Amino acid sequence: MKIKKKKLKKVQMKVQMKKKKFKLKNDTEKNEKNNSETWIRVIMKESTEVNGVRFPEGIQIDVTEDDSKKLIESGKAAIIS
């Protein structure tokens, strides 16, 4: 009986692990769908802060479309074509 219980526990653990992997995969797919924003590459014309991160003049960064509009309108960045 001890052998059967051990085998049963192993099988149960494998099933639980597969369930966790499946759940993680589904969560990742949901996050990717939710994060399907448009990214724009810009070059910084002057040192500035974007979402709490400081970027020096001349650096190229990828930002969301909304952030790129704000940066370009303020004259702090230009789109890289």
Backbone hydrogen bonds in HBPLUS format (Angstrom, degrees):
<---DONOR---> <-ACCEPTOR-->    atom                        ^
c    i                          cat <-CA-CA->   ^        H-A-AA   ^      H-
h    n   atom  resd res      DA  || num        DHA   H-A  angle D-A-AA Bond
n    s   type  num  typ     dist DA aas  dist angle  dist       angle   num
A0005-LYS N   A0001-MET O   3.02 MM   4  6.28 156.9  2.07 151.6 157.8     1
A0006-LYS N   A0002-LYS O   2.98 MM   4  6.20 154.4  2.05 146.7 153.4     2
A0007-LYS N   A0003-ILE O   2.96 MM   4  6.21 162.6  1.99 152.3 156.9     3
A0008-LEU N   A0004-LYS O   2.87 MM   4  6.00 156.3  1.92 145.5 152.7     4
A0009-LYS N   A0005-LYS O   2.91 MM   4  6.11 155.4  1.97 145.6 151.8     5
A0010-LYS N   A0006-LYS O   2.99 MM   4  6.26 157.1  2.04 148.3 154.3     6
A0011-VAL N   A0007-LYS O   2.96 MM   4  6.21 161.1  2.00 151.4 156.2     7
A0012-GLN N   A0008-LEU O   2.88 MM   4  6.10 160.4  1.92 150.1 155.9     8
A0013-MET N   A0009-LYS O   2.87 MM   4  6.09 155.2  1.93 148.2 155.0     9
A0014-LYS N   A0010-LYS O   2.97 MM   4  6.23 156.3  2.03 147.7 153.9    10
A0015-VAL N   A0011-VAL O   2.98 MM   4  6.24 157.7  2.03 150.4 156.3    11
A0016-GLN N   A0012-GLN O   2.97 MM   4  6.22 159.3  2.01 148.6 154.1    12
A0017-MET N   A0013-MET O   2.90 MM   4  6.13 157.5  1.96 149.2 155.5    13
A0018-LYS N   A0014-LYS O   2.97 MM   4  6.19 158.0  2.02 148.8 154.4    14
A0019-LYS N   A0015-VAL O   2.97 MM   4  6.21 153.8  2.04 147.3 154.7    15
A0020-LYS N   A0016-GLN O   2.97 MM   4  6.25 156.7  2.03 149.0 154.8    16
A0021-LYS N   A0017-MET O   2.95 MM   4  6.22 160.3  1.99 150.2 155.5    17
A0022-PHE N   A0018-LYS O   2.91 MM   4  6.07 159.6  1.95 148.3 153.9    18
A0023-LYS N   A0019-LYS O   2.91 MM   4  6.12 159.8  1.95 148.5 154.1    19
A0024-LEU N   A0020-LYS O   2.88 MM   4  6.10 162.4  1.91 152.2 156.9    20
A0025-LYS N   A0021-LYS O   2.93 MM   4  6.11 155.7  1.99 146.9 153.6    21
A0026-ASN N   A0022-PHE O   2.97 MM   4  6.23 160.2  2.01 150.6 155.7    22
A0027-ASP N   A0023-LYS O   2.89 MM   4  6.13 159.5  1.94 152.8 158.6    23
A0028-THR N   A0024-LEU O   2.95 MM   4  6.12 155.8  2.01 146.7 153.0    24
A0029-GLU N   A0025-LYS O   3.01 MM   4  6.28 159.2  2.05 149.2 154.5    25
A0030-LYS N   A0026-ASN O   2.98 MM   4  6.24 155.8  2.04 148.1 154.6    26
A0031-ASN N   A0027-ASP O   2.97 MM   4  6.21 159.6  2.01 149.3 154.5    27
A0032-GLU N   A0028-THR O   2.95 MM   4  6.18 156.3  2.00 150.9 157.2    28
A0033-LYS N   A0029-GLU O   3.08 MM   4  6.31 153.4  2.15 145.2 151.8    29
A0034-ASN N   A0030-LYS O   2.96 MM   4  6.23 154.5  2.02 148.5 155.9    30
A0035-ASN N   A0031-ASN O   2.88 MM   4  5.99 138.8  2.05 144.2 155.4    31
A0065-GLU N   A0038-THR O   3.07 MM  27  5.73 125.2  2.38 162.7 159.6    32
A0040-ILE N   A0063-VAL O   2.75 MM  23  5.40 166.4  1.77 162.3 166.3    33
A0063-VAL N   A0040-ILE O   2.87 MM  23  5.40 165.0  1.89 151.0 152.4    34
A0080-ILE N   A0041-ARG O   3.05 MM  39  5.85 171.1  2.06 148.1 146.0    35
A0042-VAL N   A0061-ILE O   2.86 MM  19  5.58 164.1  1.88 165.0 167.0    36
A0061-ILE N   A0042-VAL O   2.91 MM  19  5.58 155.7  1.97 155.4 163.4    37
A0043-ILE N   A0078-ALA O   2.85 MM  35  5.46 157.2  1.90 155.6 162.4    38
A0078-ALA N   A0043-ILE O   3.01 MM  35  5.46 148.5  2.11 144.7 154.6    39
A0044-MET N   A0059-ILE O   2.95 MM  15  5.60 163.9  1.98 155.3 159.0    40
A0058-GLY N   A0044-MET O   2.72 MM  14  5.09 169.6  1.73 141.2 144.2    41
A0045-LYS N   A0076-LYS O   2.70 MM  31  5.09 157.0  1.75 129.5 135.9    42
A0048-THR N   A0055-PHE O   2.97 MM   7  5.54 154.2  2.04 154.8 162.1    43
A0055-PHE N   A0048-THR O   2.76 MM   7  5.54 169.6  1.77 172.5 175.3    44
A0050-VAL N   A0053-VAL O   2.80 MM   3  5.26 162.5  1.83 150.8 151.5    45
A0053-VAL N   A0050-VAL O   3.00 MM   3  5.26 157.5  2.05 112.9 120.1    46
A0059-ILE N   A0056-PRO O   3.39 MM   3  6.06 164.7  2.41 135.5 136.6    47
A0068-SER N   A0064-THR O   2.87 MM   4  6.12 157.0  1.92 155.3 162.5    48
A0069-LYS N   A0065-GLU O   3.06 MM   4  6.31 155.2  2.12 147.8 153.4    49
A0070-LYS N   A0066-ASP O   3.15 MM   4  6.47 161.8  2.19 149.9 154.2    50
A0071-LEU N   A0067-ASP O   2.93 MM   4  6.15 165.5  1.95 154.7 158.4    51
A0072-ILE N   A0068-SER O   2.92 MM   4  6.01 163.4  1.95 151.7 156.2    52
A0073-GLU N   A0069-LYS O   2.90 MM   4  5.96 165.6  1.92 151.3 155.9    53
A0074-SER N   A0070-LYS O   3.06 MM   4  6.15 144.6  2.19 141.4 150.4    54
A0076-LYS N   A0071-LEU O   3.03 MM   5  5.34 138.5  2.21 164.9 162.3    55
A0075-GLY N   A0072-ILE O   3.00 MM   3  5.04 149.0  2.10 100.5 110.4    56
